[in-house]
Amino acid sequence: MATVPEKLYRIGEIVSHTGLSRQTIHNYTMLGLIKESKRAPSGHRLYDAEVFNVLERITILKRHRTLTEIRDIFQQEEKDKDGGEKRD
């Protein structure tokens, strides 16, 4: 059976679905809170569907934490998931 290609989203689509601004998406990417899956030939960032879960989580965490604290939480979780060693 053939695999269905994964849908990748451009920033404009994410903005439409979430109500967040383009600048917020760029800021979260630059801070390492969300990661682009790849780049389109045109250079546009493309994100997989998991970005919506991460953005929702960031929104919830922002109620009581700074973006730096959220980044630290995400980095620690990644480190724990990788068996204690952070992968780049």
FIZATOR-254862 format. One record per residue (C-alpha): residue number from 1; residue in three letters; x, y, z. Coordinates in steps of 0.2 Angstrom, whole numbers, plus 5000, padded with zeros to 4 digits. Layout:
REM residues N
+-----+---------+------+------+------+
| num | residuo |    u |    v |    w |
+-----+---------+------+------+------+
| NUM |     Ala |    X |    Y |    Z |
...
+-----+---------+------+------+------+
REM end
This chain:
REM residues 88
+-----+---------+------+------+------+
| num | residuo |    u |    v |    w |
+-----+---------+------+------+------+
|   1 |     Met | 5000 | 5000 | 5000 |
|   2 |     Ala | 5006 | 5017 | 4995 |
|   3 |     Thr | 5009 | 5030 | 5009 |
|   4 |     Val | 5000 | 5046 | 5009 |
|   5 |     Pro | 5011 | 5061 | 5009 |
|   6 |     Glu | 5011 | 5071 | 5024 |
|   7 |     Lys | 5003 | 5088 | 5023 |
|   8 |     Leu | 5015 | 5102 | 5026 |
|   9 |     Tyr | 5008 | 5120 | 5031 |
|  10 |     Arg | 5015 | 5137 | 5026 |
|  11 |     Ile | 5015 | 5151 | 5039 |
|  12 |     Gly | 5000 | 5159 | 5031 |
|  13 |     Glu | 4990 | 5143 | 5034 |
|  14 |     Ile | 4995 | 5142 | 5052 |
|  15 |     Val | 4990 | 5160 | 5055 |
|  16 |     Ser | 4973 | 5156 | 5047 |
|  17 |     His | 4970 | 5141 | 5058 |
|  18 |     Thr | 4977 | 5148 | 5075 |
|  19 |     Gly | 4974 | 5167 | 5074 |
|  20 |     Leu | 4992 | 5169 | 5079 |
|  21 |     Ser | 5002 | 5183 | 5070 |
|  22 |     Arg | 5015 | 5179 | 5057 |
|  23 |     Gln | 5028 | 5188 | 5068 |
|  24 |     Thr | 5023 | 5176 | 5082 |
|  25 |     Ile | 5026 | 5161 | 5072 |
|  26 |     His | 5043 | 5168 | 5066 |
|  27 |     Asn | 5048 | 5172 | 5084 |
|  28 |     Tyr | 5043 | 5155 | 5090 |
|  29 |     Thr | 5054 | 5147 | 5076 |
|  30 |     Met | 5069 | 5158 | 5080 |
|  31 |     Leu | 5067 | 5154 | 5099 |
|  32 |     Gly | 5067 | 5135 | 5094 |
|  33 |     Leu | 5050 | 5132 | 5101 |
|  34 |     Ile | 5043 | 5126 | 5085 |
|  35 |     Lys | 5053 | 5118 | 5071 |
|  36 |     Glu | 5051 | 5119 | 5052 |
|  37 |     Ser | 5050 | 5102 | 5044 |
|  38 |     Lys | 5058 | 5108 | 5028 |
|  39 |     Arg | 5059 | 5123 | 5016 |
|  40 |     Ala | 5049 | 5124 | 5000 |
|  41 |     Pro | 5059 | 5127 | 4984 |
|  42 |     Ser | 5054 | 5145 | 4985 |
|  43 |     Gly | 5062 | 5146 | 5003 |
|  44 |     His | 5046 | 5146 | 5013 |
|  45 |     Arg | 5046 | 5137 | 5029 |
|  46 |     Leu | 5035 | 5122 | 5030 |
|  47 |     Tyr | 5028 | 5114 | 5046 |
|  48 |     Asp | 5020 | 5097 | 5049 |
|  49 |     Ala | 5003 | 5095 | 5058 |
|  50 |     Glu | 5012 | 5093 | 5075 |
|  51 |     Val | 5015 | 5112 | 5075 |
|  52 |     Phe | 4997 | 5115 | 5080 |
|  53 |     Asn | 4999 | 5104 | 5095 |
|  54 |     Val | 5015 | 5113 | 5100 |
|  55 |     Leu | 5007 | 5130 | 5097 |
|  56 |     Glu | 4992 | 5125 | 5108 |
|  57 |     Arg | 5004 | 5120 | 5122 |
|  58 |     Ile | 5014 | 5136 | 5121 |
|  59 |     Thr | 4998 | 5146 | 5122 |
|  60 |     Ile | 4993 | 5136 | 5138 |
|  61 |     Leu | 5011 | 5137 | 5146 |
|  62 |     Lys | 5012 | 5156 | 5142 |
|  63 |     Arg | 4998 | 5159 | 5155 |
|  64 |     His | 5011 | 5156 | 5169 |
|  65 |     Arg | 5028 | 5156 | 5161 |
|  66 |     Thr | 5040 | 5166 | 5150 |
|  67 |     Leu | 5045 | 5160 | 5132 |
|  68 |     Thr | 5062 | 5157 | 5139 |
|  69 |     Glu | 5055 | 5146 | 5153 |
|  70 |     Ile | 5045 | 5137 | 5140 |
|  71 |     Arg | 5060 | 5134 | 5129 |
|  72 |     Asp | 5069 | 5127 | 5144 |
|  73 |     Ile | 5055 | 5115 | 5147 |
|  74 |     Phe | 5055 | 5109 | 5129 |
|  75 |     Gln | 5074 | 5107 | 5129 |
|  76 |     Gln | 5073 | 5097 | 5145 |
|  77 |     Glu | 5059 | 5086 | 5138 |
|  78 |     Glu | 5069 | 5083 | 5122 |
|  79 |     Lys | 5085 | 5079 | 5132 |
|  80 |     Asp | 5074 | 5066 | 5143 |
|  81 |     Lys | 5067 | 5059 | 5127 |
|  82 |     Asp | 5084 | 5056 | 5120 |
|  83 |     Gly | 5090 | 5047 | 5135 |
|  84 |     Gly | 5099 | 5062 | 5143 |
|  85 |     Glu | 5109 | 5068 | 5128 |
|  86 |     Lys | 5103 | 5083 | 5119 |
|  87 |     Arg | 5103 | 5080 | 5100 |
|  88 |     Asp | 5105 | 5095 | 5088 |
+-----+---------+------+------+------+
REM end
